[in-house]
Amino acid sequence: MECTHSYCVTAGDRGFVRRAHKHLLERFSSYHQWHHHPHHRQIHWAALGLHLALIFSLVLSSISSGTVFAATNNWTFATAGDYTLSSSDLLEVTGSASRLKVRNYANDSNTKAL
C-alpha cells in the first residue's frame, strides 16, 4: 500500500529532485519514516541555513584575510651612519639613484625555478 502523506506523494516525475525523492522513498524505509517526523521540515531549513552561514563565513574570511598590518617601529634614514654596506660590489650607483647589481648564478636544484 502506498503512503498518502503529503511529503511522500510526488506529483509526476518531472525534475531530477522529484525523481530522486521518489526513488529514495521507495528504496529506504528510514528516508520514508524521516518525512513523517513532525519537525522534519524545520530541521531541513535549519540545516540549509547552517550550511549557507558556514559557506558565507568561509567566503568572507577568505576575502578579508589579506589584511597586512604596519610595523610598530618607524625607520628614519636621516643618519646615514646607521646603515652600513656589507660589500660595495652589490650596489650600482648612478647619479642620485642606486639599485642592486644583477648577479649571475649557477643553475642547480636550488635555482631551477628562477
Backbone as ProteinMPNN parsed JSONL, in Angstrom:
{"seq_chain_A": "MECTHSYCVTAGDRGFVRRAHKHLLERFSSYHQWHHHPHHRQIHWAALGLHLALIFSLVLSSISSGTVFAATNNWTFATAGDYTLSSSDLLEVTGSASRLKVRNYANDSNTKAL", "coords_chain_A": {"N_chain_A": [[0.842, -1.179, 0.0], [0.555, 2.19, -0.841], [1.916, 5.164, 0.571], [0.078, 8.009, 1.559], [0.853, 10.356, 2.591], [1.571, 13.849, 2.668], [4.225, 14.635, 2.142], [5.259, 12.387, 1.062], [4.091, 11.864, -1.329], [4.669, 12.277, -4.694], [4.12, 14.522, -7.198], [3.881, 13.609, -10.309], [6.696, 12.85, -12.472], [8.457, 14.832, -13.068], [11.457, 16.59, -13.239], [14.647, 16.306, -11.693], [14.995, 16.255, -8.9], [12.51, 15.473, -7.856], [12.263, 12.904, -8.975], [14.469, 11.665, -7.779], [13.744, 11.912, -5.089], [11.418, 10.325, -5.023], [12.534, 7.843, -5.669], [14.237, 7.437, -3.444], [12.334, 7.356, -1.387], [10.993, 4.974, -2.014], [13.032, 3.125, -1.836], [14.417, 3.287, 0.653], [13.428, 2.731, 3.876], [13.954, 4.214, 6.155], [14.359, 6.79, 5.167], [11.807, 7.286, 4.254], [10.393, 7.182, 6.701], [11.56, 9.344, 7.979], [10.353, 11.532, 6.74], [7.913, 11.531, 7.925], [8.328, 12.521, 10.392], [7.445, 14.97, 12.777], [8.817, 17.426, 12.816], [10.464, 17.569, 10.615], [10.574, 19.278, 8.409], [11.279, 21.811, 9.475], [13.786, 21.166, 10.483], [15.154, 20.552, 8.136], [15.215, 23.127, 6.928], [16.7, 24.484, 8.874], [19.144, 23.117, 8.723], [19.881, 23.762, 6.101], [20.129, 26.555, 6.385], [22.269, 26.634, 8.209], [24.342, 25.504, 6.683], [24.515, 27.425, 4.598], [25.263, 29.686, 6.108], [27.755, 28.83, 7.021], [29.181, 28.561, 4.592], [29.055, 31.236, 3.727], [30.52, 32.495, 5.801], [33.033, 31.299, 5.411], [33.713, 32.229, 2.841], [33.721, 34.985, 3.337], [35.777, 35.148, 5.262], [37.944, 34.325, 3.733], [38.153, 36.387, 1.93], [38.664, 38.633, 3.533], [41.032, 37.986, 4.789], [43.379, 38.946, 3.796], [44.559, 41.116, 5.025], [47.109, 43.367, 5.833], [49.226, 44.395, 8.319], [50.849, 47.336, 9.546], [54.281, 47.85, 10.515], [55.419, 48.239, 13.909], [57.436, 49.988, 14.494], [59.17, 52.965, 13.463], [61.216, 53.695, 10.705], [63.864, 55.749, 10.175], [65.801, 57.438, 7.8], [67.604, 59.424, 8.154], [70.115, 59.549, 9.386], [72.924, 58.558, 7.973], [74.978, 56.951, 8.863], [73.868, 54.971, 10.379], [73.338, 52.885, 8.764], [75.038, 50.411, 7.124], [77.074, 49.259, 4.437], [77.545, 46.049, 3.317], [79.073, 45.075, 1.239], [80.538, 46.768, -1.389], [80.337, 45.829, -3.906], [77.824, 44.985, -4.42], [76.018, 47.019, -4.942], [74.843, 49.373, -7.344], [75.456, 52.539, -8.261], [74.056, 55.349, -9.708], [74.167, 58.584, -10.439], [71.83, 60.124, -8.442], [70.488, 57.853, -7.809], [70.233, 54.466, -6.748], [70.729, 50.938, -7.102], [70.37, 47.365, -6.746], [72.943, 45.293, -7.948], [72.881, 43.186, -10.847], [73.229, 39.788, -10.446], [74.948, 36.964, -11.52], [74.228, 33.497, -11.469], [74.744, 30.048, -10.731], [73.064, 27.438, -12.398], [71.311, 25.241, -10.559], [69.817, 22.727, -8.429], [68.603, 24.343, -6.532], [68.019, 26.724, -7.799], [66.551, 26.246, -10.093], [63.9, 26.925, -10.578], [63.93, 29.613, -11.033]], "CA_chain_A": [[0.0, 0.0, 0.0], [1.345, 3.413, -0.934], [1.682, 6.189, 1.583], [-0.565, 9.205, 1.011], [1.35, 11.512, 3.339], [1.832, 14.922, 1.7], [5.637, 14.676, 1.765], [5.622, 11.132, 0.408], [3.467, 11.819, -2.65], [5.348, 13.13, -5.669], [3.226, 14.809, -8.326], [4.568, 13.441, -11.586], [8.123, 12.531, -12.435], [9.224, 15.925, -13.656], [12.557, 17.12, -12.451], [15.589, 15.37, -11.085], [14.803, 16.18, -7.452], [11.313, 14.664, -7.582], [12.573, 11.502, -9.285], [15.379, 11.182, -6.734], [12.95, 11.806, -3.861], [10.551, 9.148, -5.166], [13.4, 6.663, -5.597], [14.68, 7.274, -2.057], [11.171, 6.934, -0.596], [10.704, 3.567, -2.295], [14.174, 2.261, -1.548], [14.87, 3.324, 2.047], [12.33, 2.957, 4.828], [14.354, 5.277, 7.093], [14.092, 8.05, 4.469], [10.349, 7.425, 4.277], [9.981, 7.491, 8.072], [12.033, 10.689, 8.306], [9.382, 12.5, 6.25], [6.76, 11.513, 8.822], [8.717, 13.196, 11.637], [6.685, 16.225, 12.798], [9.655, 18.618, 12.671], [11.489, 17.358, 9.587], [10.672, 20.446, 7.525], [12.046, 22.84, 10.183], [15.173, 20.703, 10.575], [15.727, 20.733, 6.799], [15.516, 24.546, 6.747], [17.791, 24.838, 9.791], [20.384, 22.567, 8.164], [20.218, 24.59, 4.942], [20.618, 27.833, 6.902], [23.588, 26.413, 8.799], [25.295, 25.335, 5.583], [24.697, 28.714, 3.934], [26.033, 30.543, 7.015], [29.131, 28.339, 7.007], [29.777, 28.938, 3.305], [29.209, 32.69, 3.75], [31.632, 32.859, 6.688], [34.286, 30.884, 4.775], [33.995, 33.172, 1.754], [34.056, 36.268, 3.951], [37.094, 35.07, 5.899], [38.984, 34.233, 2.708], [38.287, 37.71, 1.321], [39.215, 39.602, 4.481], [42.26, 37.521, 5.434], [44.533, 39.558, 3.158], [44.93, 42.341, 5.722], [48.514, 43.472, 6.212], [49.367, 45.435, 9.321], [52.113, 48.057, 9.502], [55.219, 47.575, 11.597], [55.221, 49.13, 15.048], [58.536, 50.946, 14.63], [59.423, 53.82, 12.306], [62.601, 53.698, 10.259], [64.269, 57.024, 9.579], [67.059, 57.315, 7.069], [68.274, 60.716, 8.283], [71.506, 59.337, 9.759], [73.462, 57.554, 7.051], [75.882, 56.069, 9.588], [73.12, 53.853, 10.963], [73.21, 51.826, 7.765], [76.34, 50.129, 6.529], [77.067, 48.414, 3.253], [78.405, 44.894, 3.561], [80.01, 44.964, 0.124], [80.221, 47.761, -2.42], [80.129, 45.126, -5.173], [76.419, 44.625, -4.566], [75.218, 48.173, -5.326], [75.197, 50.136, -8.539], [75.005, 53.904, -8.014], [74.066, 56.197, -10.897], [73.624, 59.877, -10.041], [71.239, 60.075, -7.104], [69.736, 56.601, -7.675], [71.039, 53.26, -6.572], [69.981, 49.689, -7.217], [71.19, 46.172, -6.583], [73.529, 44.811, -9.196], [72.447, 41.881, -11.323], [74.245, 38.782, -10.139], [74.791, 35.693, -12.213], [74.249, 32.363, -10.566], [74.823, 28.741, -11.391], [71.81, 26.683, -12.394], [71.355, 23.998, -9.801], [68.485, 22.343, -7.952], [68.044, 25.427, -5.731], [67.651, 27.864, -8.632], [65.965, 25.84, -11.367], [62.607, 27.577, -10.769], [64.126, 31.024, -11.388]], "C_chain_A": [[0.889, 1.245, 0.0], [0.933, 4.412, 0.125], [1.06, 7.412, 0.912], [-0.173, 10.462, 1.782], [1.796, 12.579, 2.338], [3.294, 15.001, 1.27], [6.076, 13.421, 1.03], [5.042, 11.021, -0.994], [4.212, 12.782, -3.557], [4.431, 13.294, -6.862], [4.013, 14.719, -9.62], [6.038, 13.13, -11.394], [8.956, 13.626, -13.071], [10.321, 16.368, -12.703], [13.371, 16.046, -11.758], [15.308, 15.176, -9.601], [13.591, 15.316, -7.117], [11.564, 13.189, -7.872], [13.48, 10.906, -8.215], [14.623, 10.974, -5.424], [12.063, 10.561, -3.906], [11.365, 7.863, -5.037], [13.837, 6.393, -4.156], [13.532, 6.829, -1.152], [10.889, 5.452, -0.774], [11.811, 2.646, -1.805], [14.52, 2.169, -0.06], [13.713, 3.65, 2.982], [12.681, 4.063, 5.825], [14.117, 6.658, 6.476], [12.588, 8.327, 4.474], [9.87, 7.83, 5.673], [10.4, 8.901, 8.48], [11.013, 11.736, 7.868], [8.081, 12.491, 7.049], [7.083, 12.165, 10.166], [8.045, 14.572, 11.654], [7.533, 17.483, 12.562], [10.667, 18.493, 11.532], [11.655, 18.57, 8.681], [11.506, 21.556, 8.186], [13.523, 22.445, 10.275], [15.869, 20.825, 9.224], [16.124, 22.194, 6.583], [16.667, 24.997, 7.654], [19.129, 24.33, 9.265], [20.825, 23.373, 6.949], [20.781, 25.936, 5.394], [22.009, 27.724, 7.501], [24.656, 26.265, 7.715], [25.555, 26.658, 4.864], [25.506, 29.677, 4.799], [27.5, 30.13, 7.04], [29.839, 28.739, 5.715], [30.021, 30.44, 3.264], [30.388, 33.102, 4.619], [32.976, 32.439, 6.102], [34.677, 31.833, 3.651], [34.424, 34.513, 2.33], [35.438, 36.242, 4.593], [38.205, 34.959, 4.862], [39.195, 35.574, 2.023], [39.014, 38.661, 2.26], [40.528, 39.161, 5.112], [43.513, 38.147, 4.832], [44.991, 40.844, 3.82], [46.396, 42.29, 6.139], [48.636, 44.643, 7.174], [50.76, 46.055, 9.24], [52.984, 47.668, 10.689], [55.026, 48.599, 12.708], [56.35, 50.141, 15.216], [58.729, 51.714, 13.322], [60.905, 53.806, 11.982], [62.885, 55.05, 9.616], [65.627, 56.836, 8.928], [67.855, 58.618, 7.129], [69.755, 60.556, 8.607], [72.069, 58.206, 8.918], [74.366, 56.558, 7.765], [75.182, 54.886, 10.243], [73.04, 52.653, 10.025], [74.558, 51.622, 7.092], [76.177, 49.167, 5.371], [78.027, 47.261, 3.481], [79.438, 44.725, 2.454], [79.599, 45.96, -0.95], [80.013, 47.114, -3.785], [78.648, 44.832, -5.43], [75.534, 45.772, -5.039], [75.764, 48.841, -6.572], [74.609, 51.525, -8.348], [75.16, 54.703, -9.295], [73.401, 57.51, -10.523], [73.108, 59.808, -8.616], [70.423, 58.797, -6.872], [70.689, 55.44, -7.48], [70.134, 52.046, -6.705], [70.933, 48.529, -6.994], [71.717, 45.74, -7.939], [72.958, 43.448, -9.552], [73.569, 40.899, -11.059], [73.938, 37.522, -10.924], [74.9, 34.566, -11.198], [74.306, 31.087, -11.38], [73.463, 28.066, -11.316], [72.018, 25.379, -11.644], [69.949, 23.708, -9.281], [67.823, 23.444, -7.123], [67.527, 26.576, -6.58], [66.957, 27.478, -9.922], [64.607, 26.49, -11.617], [62.758, 29.034, -11.182], [64.172, 31.197, -12.843]], "O_chain_A": [[1.857, 1.328, 0.757], [-0.23, 4.496, 0.519], [1.472, 7.802, -0.18], [-0.803, 11.509, 1.633], [2.337, 12.253, 1.282], [3.576, 15.397, 0.139], [7.155, 13.395, 0.437], [5.466, 10.163, -1.768], [4.369, 13.959, -3.233], [4.013, 12.308, -7.469], [4.729, 15.651, -9.984], [6.549, 13.149, -10.275], [10.053, 13.364, -13.563], [10.103, 16.497, -11.498], [12.851, 15.027, -11.304], [15.375, 14.054, -9.099], [13.646, 14.511, -6.188], [11.133, 12.321, -7.113], [13.279, 9.767, -7.792], [14.835, 9.98, -4.731], [11.975, 9.826, -2.921], [10.941, 6.913, -4.379], [13.809, 5.249, -3.702], [13.734, 6.015, -0.25], [10.582, 4.752, 0.191], [11.549, 1.512, -1.404], [14.874, 1.097, 0.431], [13.1, 4.713, 2.886], [11.791, 4.775, 6.291], [13.72, 7.59, 7.175], [12.156, 9.463, 4.674], [9.034, 8.723, 5.807], [9.692, 9.574, 9.23], [10.828, 12.736, 8.563], [7.236, 13.365, 6.858], [6.189, 12.339, 10.994], [8.071, 15.275, 10.643], [6.995, 18.508, 12.142], [11.638, 19.249, 11.494], [12.764, 18.858, 8.232], [12.345, 22.172, 7.528], [14.404, 23.297, 10.158], [17.051, 21.166, 9.168], [17.226, 22.478, 6.115], [17.507, 25.799, 7.244], [20.137, 25.032, 9.351], [22.015, 23.64, 6.782], [21.784, 26.406, 4.858], [22.836, 28.618, 7.324], [25.742, 26.834, 7.822], [26.703, 26.975, 4.555], [26.347, 30.411, 4.28], [28.387, 30.983, 7.076], [30.977, 29.206, 5.751], [31.079, 30.879, 2.816], [31.175, 33.964, 4.226], [33.966, 33.15, 6.276], [35.845, 32.199, 3.525], [35.39, 35.111, 1.856], [36.191, 37.209, 4.48], [39.307, 35.456, 5.094], [40.304, 35.87, 1.579], [39.886, 39.415, 1.828], [41.092, 39.909, 5.911], [44.613, 37.895, 5.323], [45.754, 41.598, 3.216], [46.861, 41.308, 6.717], [48.197, 45.753, 6.873], [51.731, 45.377, 8.903], [52.493, 47.218, 11.724], [54.527, 49.698, 12.468], [56.223, 51.069, 16.015], [58.49, 51.194, 12.232], [61.748, 53.894, 12.875], [62.237, 55.443, 8.646], [66.494, 56.145, 9.464], [68.682, 58.886, 6.257], [70.572, 61.353, 8.145], [71.734, 57.039, 9.123], [74.505, 55.423, 7.308], [75.829, 53.909, 10.618], [72.714, 51.544, 10.446], [75.142, 52.563, 6.554], [75.247, 48.36, 5.34], [79.195, 47.476, 3.804], [80.557, 44.28, 2.71], [78.442, 45.987, -1.369], [79.563, 47.775, -4.721], [78.272, 44.468, -6.545], [74.414, 45.536, -5.492], [76.97, 48.869, -6.817], [73.389, 51.675, -8.279], [76.234, 54.742, -9.896], [72.189, 57.547, -10.312], [73.851, 59.475, -7.693], [69.744, 58.674, -5.853], [71.811, 55.442, -7.987], [68.931, 52.117, -6.454], [72.152, 48.691, -7.047], [71.016, 45.816, -8.948], [72.599, 42.659, -8.677], [74.723, 41.151, -11.407], [72.792, 37.075, -10.979], [75.594, 34.689, -10.189], [73.96, 31.061, -12.561], [72.792, 28.118, -10.285], [72.806, 24.526, -12.054], [68.995, 24.385, -9.665], [66.596, 23.476, -7.021], [66.673, 27.336, -6.122], [66.788, 28.336, -10.787], [64.195, 26.599, -12.772], [61.789, 29.636, -11.642], [64.331, 32.318, -13.326]]}, "name": "protein", "num_of_chains": 1, "seq": "MECTHSYCVTAGDRGFVRRAHKHLLERFSSYHQWHHHPHHRQIHWAALGLHLALIFSLVLSSISSGTVFAATNNWTFATAGDYTLSSSDLLEVTGSASRLKVRNYANDSNTKAL"}
